């Protein structure tokens, strides 16, 4: 009797388990058959732009007073000039989606240099939502935030801060940090150039953003560590480094350690003799107005450098380059 009872109990457990597995399988299949619709970032961009325009047409801006970091934004009530009348409109494509962002620059745009989208910047900022409560979700006004515009900040900053210039650093030892003539203004960003459809603790999903900004300092960077500052790898000077690819290898120069694809790393081609990061003193062996680090045939002998045994061990350093005639000039630099 005991044995029979245990057998029945075991059978019930098996059937129950089978039922659970069947239910879960069917439930899972049902979910897979109806996946969520992919988010329409292009449509959201249009919604954001309409809302931003309405805001800019119904609000006015008061620049910061002397010694203040940020201005103020208020609703138009007595015929004040709409922000829309004074902004710069920037059309851009990011992640294959078209966006519009708006930049408001104060009369003091900054005294020194503008960053490009691969530089590091020292910035004060105040981030706000487009709501009637003027919700501030983040703020820093102590000159403590360094951000790299190449992947270290939201896209809107990367595209917007190059419109400003850095200020003068008047800081003294054991004294508060002090900058004057900084670049001040406001960035009005669609959600796709902020945090898109991913909410944060303080920012709802799909929120366009307002950033009061103060650009204090710009630091040029060398993203690929080739000895040439990325600023100088923007060969056409348009501020966009992604469209400069000297050797057409699909890697822009600023992330390409061998800019001319000759097998020798740029840092070994005397691209910056004095070490200041500016290649205006780069060596040009054959005097063809193309410096060696961008020249696929350094000695202009008709044989590509990569075919002259410039780096037999393949480490990018030509210290083992072949010198056929023993004249202490390696073949890839020897036109004879």
N, C-alpha and C positions, 0 to 999 in steps of 0.2 A: 504493500500500500504506500509506503513511504517512497519507494522507488518510482511508482507510477505518478505520484504527485509531483515529484521533482522533474520527471520527464515532461509532464504537461506544462509546468512552470517554465522549463527551458524552451519549449516550443513557443509559448506565448512571448517570451523575451525576443526570440528570433523574429517572429512575425512583427512585433512592435518595432524592432530595429529596422526591419525591411521597409516598413511603412514610413518611418522617419526619413530614411535614405531616399525613398521614392519621392516624398514631398519636397525635400531639399533639392533634389535633381530637377523636378518640374519647376520649382520656384526659380532656381538659377537659370534655367532655360528661358523662362518667361522674361527675366530681366535682360538677358543677352539679346532676346528677340526685339526688345524695345530700348535700344541705347539712347541716352540723352542727346538732344540736338547739339551739334557743335556750336560754340559761342560765335556770334556774328560780330567780329571786331569792327568790320567796315561800317555796319549799320550803327554801332555804338559811337563810332567816330562822328558820324553825322548828327546824332542826337546831342552829343557833347558840344559840338560846334554851335548848334542852334542855341543851346543853353548859355554857353559862354558869351556869344554875341549879345544876347538879351541882357546879360549881366553888365557887359561893358557899355551898353547903350543907356543903362539906367543907373550907373554909379559914377562917381567922380573920385579923383585921387588928389590927396594933399601931400606934397613932398615932405621928407623929414626935415625937421628944424635942425639948426646947427648943433652938432654933437649927438644927434639921434641917428639910430641905425636904419629905421624903417619909416616909411610914410604911412598914411591911413587911407582907407577906402570907405566911402559912405554913399548912401542913396541920394540921388539928385532930388532936391526939393525946391530949390530957388534958382533954377536955370544954370546950374554949374555945368562946366564943360564935361561931356561924357568921356570916359576913359577911351572909348572906341576912337575918338578923334585923334588920339596921340599915340596909338600903339603901332608897332611894326608887326605885320602879319607874315608869318613864315609857313609856307607850304612845304611839306616834306613827306617822304615815304620811309616808313619804318616797319620792318617785318612784313613787307609787301602790302602794307595798308597805308592809304593816304591820310594824312593828318594836317590840321591847322593848329598852330600855336601862336600866341600873341605876346609881344615883348614891349614893356613900357620902360623907357630909359629916362632917368632924371637928367637935368641939365648937366650935372657932374657925372659923366659916364665913366670916369676913372682917368688917372694921370699917366699910366704906363702901358703895359702890354696886355693884349687879349689872349686868352688861351685858345687852342684848337682842341678838337674832341679826343685827344689822347693825353692831354696835360693834366697835372694835378693842381688843385686850387684850394686856397684857404678862404672860407666863406662864412659869413654870418647869414642866417636865414630865419624866416618865420613862415611855416606852412599853414595854410588855412583852407577850409572847405567853402564851397559856394553856397552858403546857407545864411539865413537871416540872422543867425546868432553869431556869425563871424567866428565860427569854431576854429581855434588854434590847436592843431594836432601835434605840432612839434616846433621847437624854437631854440636857436643858439645865437647868442650875440656877444660871445666872449672870445671870439677869434680862436676857437679850439677845434674847428672841424676842417680837416683836410679830406678832400675827396678826389678820386681819380676819375676823370671824365670818360675813361675807357673802361667801362664795365663796373665801376665802383659806385655809381650813382644812377638815379633813374634817367631814362632817355631824355626827358624834358630838360634836365639840367645840362646834359651833354650837348644838346642843340641850342639851348638858350644862353648859357653863360658866355660863349664866345662873342656875344654882342656887347659885353662889358669889358672894361679895362681894370687892371689892378691899381692899387693906391701906393702911397708912400709909407714905408715902415719907419716910424719915428720912435720905436720902442727903445728903452734904455734898460740896462741891467738893474735888477731889483725894483723895477717900476712896472706899473700895469702896461699891458700890450696897447700900443697906440698906433693907429693908422690914420692918415689923412688923404683926402682926394681919392677915396675909394669909388668903385663903380657901383651905383645903387639903382634899383628899379624893381620891377615886378614881372614874374613869368605867369602867364595864364595857360594852363596845360589841360588838354583832353585826358581822359582817364587812361587811354592807351599809351601815353607818354609818361604815365605815373605808375600806378600799381594795377591797372587794367581791371579785370574781373576777379582779382584775388583780394579779399578784404584783409585788413590788418586790425589790430586791437582798437585803433583810433580812426581808421579810414574805412568807410563802407565800400563794398565792391562797386566798380564803375563810377568812381567819383572823380570828376575833373578837379583840378587842384590850383590853388593860388600860392605862389612863393614870392614873398618879399626877399630880395637877395642883396647882399653887399659883398662885392668881390675885393678882397684885400691883397691877395698875393697869388702869383702864378709860378709854378715850377715846371719847366720843360722836362719831359721824360724820354727815356730811351727804352721803348717797350721790348725790342728784340735784343737789347744789349750788344749791339754791333758797333758801338762807339759813335754813332751818328744820332743826334737827338731826333726823335720822331717828328718834331716840328720841321726839321730840314728834309725830311723824307716826303713831305708834301711838295713835290717838285713843281707843280703848276701853281702853287700858292693860293689855292681856292679854299683852304681850310678843311678840305675833305681828304683824308689820307687813304681812303679805300680805293680811290681811282688812280693810284700811282703804283704801277706794277711793271718795273723796267724790263724784266725778263719774261713777262707774260706767262708766269708759272702759276697763276691764280692766287698767289700770295702777295698782297700789297707790300711794298718795301718796308713799311714800319714794323712788320712782323716776319720779315724774310732775312735770315742771317746771311744769305748770299744773294745780294740784290741783282747781280748780273748772271747768275747761274753758271759761273765759270769753274766751279769746284773749289774756289778759295773763299773762305768766309770774309765778309766785308771788313771785319775788325783787323784782318791781316793784310788789307790792301791799302794801308796808309790813307784811309778816308778822312782822317782828322789828325794831322801831324802835330798840332799844338795842344790837342787834348781838350779843347773847349766845347766839343760836341758839334761844332759848325764845320761842315766839309768844304768851306771856301778855300782851304789850303790843301785839299786832297791832291795826291800825286797823280799826274797824267803822263805816263811814260812816253807815249807816242805823240804827245802834243796835238791830239785830234779834237781837243776841247771836250772830251768825254773822260772824266776821271776814271782811274783803274777800277774802282769799286762798282762802276756802272758800265764798264767796257768789257765786252765778251772777248775782245782780241786786244790785250793790253799793249802789245808791241807793234800792232798793225802790220803783221807779216803775212796776213791772209790765212793764218791757222788759228782757230779758236783756242783760247787759253786752256779750256778743259781738255783739248786734244794734245797738249804739249807737256804732259806729265808734270803738271804744276804741283800735284799733291798725290804722289803714289800711294801713300798709306790711307788716304781718304778721310783724314781728320779735319780738313779745312785749313790746316796750317801748311804753307808752302816751304817750310824749313827743310823739306826733303826733296824739293823740286829738282828735276833733272837739268844738268848743265853739260850738254853734249860736247862743247868745244873747250871746256875747262877754263873759261875766262872769268869765272866768278859772277857771271850774269846768267841766271837761270833761263832756260829756253823760252819760257812764256813771256819774259821781258827782253829778250834778245832778238832783235830784228835781223841779225846777221847769221 
